[in-house]
Amino acid sequence: MWDALDITEDEAAGLAEIAQHDLALARDFARRALEATDNDEAARLGRSYQRAARSYRQTLAVKARLKRDLAAAAKVQADLPKVRPGGAAVARRIGELRTALLRLSWDESEPPETEVEPEDFTAACEEFASRRGSVEVVITRASVRPDFGEAPLDDDVARLALDLGISDEAIRRWRELPDPPQAALDTVAEEFVWDSSA
């Protein structure tokens, strides 16, 4: 917040230190002026006291003004509308989420790697194809939220993956999972046809 008024924290701390020194000098000059036995010496110390006291008051006034200005700058900053990410950032986040959720969906669909039968692989591709539609739905719903893209990617992935019913263990290792094979990506989900004449 200091940058809003072009002052560093060190400079603000220095201002507080100057105020302490001004007060210490003013007290010292006042004490010595009161103890002085010579009138000229007392007058000289009195003027020095007045200068130190004025410097202290000015430093306090600067600190008070700085505090008001910082509060006003914070209020203006809080009142500014939150900037939504631009199209490129939204598209990038959608792509990142799609990659993560497709990896997780393939991991949930994929049969164990020991002696995979061709029909098991085909069934896994079909299951993955049906999950792919759900992935697109949750990403679309997430992308229209006002806070889309503000959270870290891993948090967004976890939230959406949990919505899809994906296990916590898989979510934690989504970055290590392989991308789905092209055969799985090329598989089209069967659409449910409802027959109203039955």
Secondary structure as UniProt FT lines:
FT   HELIX           2..5
FT   HELIX           9..35
FT   HELIX           39..79
FT   HELIX           87..109
FT   TURN            114..115
FT   HELIX           118..143
FT   TURN            146..150
FT   HELIX           153..163
FT   TURN            164..165
FT   HELIX           168..172
FT   HELIX           174..176
FT   HELIX           182..186
FT   TURN            196..197
//
